[in-house]
Amino acid sequence: MQQATDFREESAALAELLTPLTDADFARETLFKRWTINNILRHLHVWNIAASLSLTDEAGFAEYMKSMAEGIRGGLPAFEKGYLDGLSGKKLCAAWVQQFEDTAQQFSDADPKQRVKWAGPDMSAISSITARLMETWAHGQAIYDLLGVERQNADRIGNIVRLGVNTYGWTFKNRKEEIPGPMPYLRLVAPSGDIWEYGEKSDTERIEGKAQEFCQVVTQCRNIADTALNVTGPNASRWMSMAQCFAGPPNDPPATGERKMSA
């Protein structure tokens, strides 16, 4: 699966960013819910483990979900820290690297259509590894922001663009709102300079700009007002004000200026 390769490459790019950090650096807080780099890496590591179990060991995944249900009462970061016996810093980073390599290889060898269990509805293997790519990219953004590093994106973020497009209707349905149609026309500039277009062309309902900024909005790394995306039309404006390409109950995007790159 190309998506497995994309997941590995996105994870490797984040690992390269983390390589020079000291153990003390991993305890620094990001602008994502005041999670530290340790919190973010534990989250990515634990759910990469879960994805591997869902693909290769259904009984093991069921046991994992049982332990998660019992341990999450203290909050997700606390559960993940306990699940990893407090692993932190450079040792945590090394364990996460080994796991994402293993996870990528397992999914690369899998049937893309294989059904796997998850915390929500079952999904295909290709959807599962695409979700891991999206989470790695989205949570990684908070670390890039904290360190003041301008991210060098690649066209593999096209996977996240497609997730954003595919969850247009779900974003409204998740909030018990009527789905306005048709979906606004999207014209995005890929990192390579290619043009990505989705939906029927329209002058009244459209979104134009950089693909990476669209990804930042649908993953709720940025408020739409903190991007240069050109949004036209009430449907497009409403979508961008609450877009959510990840599963779970409705989440509000960050307030204007809440998540940004450090000076």
WOZIDA-V326315 format. One record per residue. N is the residue number from 1. PSI is psi in whole degrees, 0 to 359 (999 if undefined). Layout:
# WOZIDA-V326315
N_PSI, N_PSI
This chain:
# WOZIDA-V326315
1_129, 2_325, 3_327, 4_319, 5_318, 6_319, 7_315, 8_315, 9_322, 10_320, 11_319, 12_324, 13_319, 14_320, 15_321, 16_321, 17_324, 18_341, 19_316, 20_352, 21_151, 22_168, 23_322, 24_325, 25_326, 26_344, 27_0, 28_143, 29_139, 30_178, 31_4, 32_97, 33_24, 34_20, 35_139, 36_171, 37_322, 38_313, 39_314, 40_315, 41_321, 42_317, 43_312, 44_317, 45_311, 46_318, 47_340, 48_320, 49_314, 50_319, 51_319, 52_316, 53_319, 54_330, 55_323, 56_343, 57_85, 58_322, 59_320, 60_323, 61_320, 62_320, 63_321, 64_313, 65_325, 66_315, 67_325, 68_316, 69_325, 70_330, 71_349, 72_354, 73_331, 74_6, 75_154, 76_312, 77_323, 78_318, 79_313, 80_323, 81_316, 82_320, 83_327, 84_14, 85_38, 86_11, 87_135, 88_172, 89_215, 90_330, 91_320, 92_315, 93_317, 94_320, 95_320, 96_318, 97_312, 98_320, 99_318, 100_329, 101_315, 102_316, 103_315, 104_318, 105_318, 106_316, 107_329, 108_327, 109_354, 110_162, 111_121, 112_334, 113_356, 114_134, 115_136, 116_150, 117_156, 118_180, 119_328, 120_218, 121_156, 122_157, 123_172, 124_160, 125_321, 126_324, 127_323, 128_313, 129_332, 130_321, 131_323, 132_321, 133_313, 134_315, 135_319, 136_315, 137_314, 138_310, 139_329, 140_329, 141_323, 142_328, 143_316, 144_317, 145_313, 146_319, 147_356, 148_32, 149_127, 150_121, 151_136, 152_95, 153_158, 154_170, 155_355, 156_344, 157_352, 158_331, 159_322, 160_323, 161_313, 162_323, 163_317, 164_316, 165_315, 166_340, 167_15, 168_303, 169_320, 170_326, 171_319, 172_315, 173_323, 174_334, 175_13, 176_38, 177_152, 178_139, 179_113, 180_136, 181_164, 182_171, 183_140, 184_152, 185_133, 186_128, 187_104, 188_145, 189_117, 190_161, 191_327, 192_349, 193_350, 194_157, 195_127, 196_126, 197_139, 198_145, 199_173, 200_138, 201_138, 202_142, 203_346, 204_336, 205_101, 206_157, 207_127, 208_146, 209_201, 210_137, 211_322, 212_327, 213_326, 214_317, 215_320, 216_325, 217_313, 218_339, 219_0, 220_37, 221_339, 222_148, 223_144, 224_328, 225_342, 226_13, 227_171, 228_15, 229_138, 230_111, 231_125, 232_130, 233_149, 234_322, 235_316, 236_318, 237_317, 238_316, 239_310, 240_341, 241_347, 242_12, 243_141, 244_108, 245_3, 246_157, 247_169, 248_176, 249_165, 250_131, 251_134, 252_142, 253_165, 254_154, 255_161, 256_128, 257_359, 258_322, 259_117, 260_170, 261_139, 262_146, 263_999
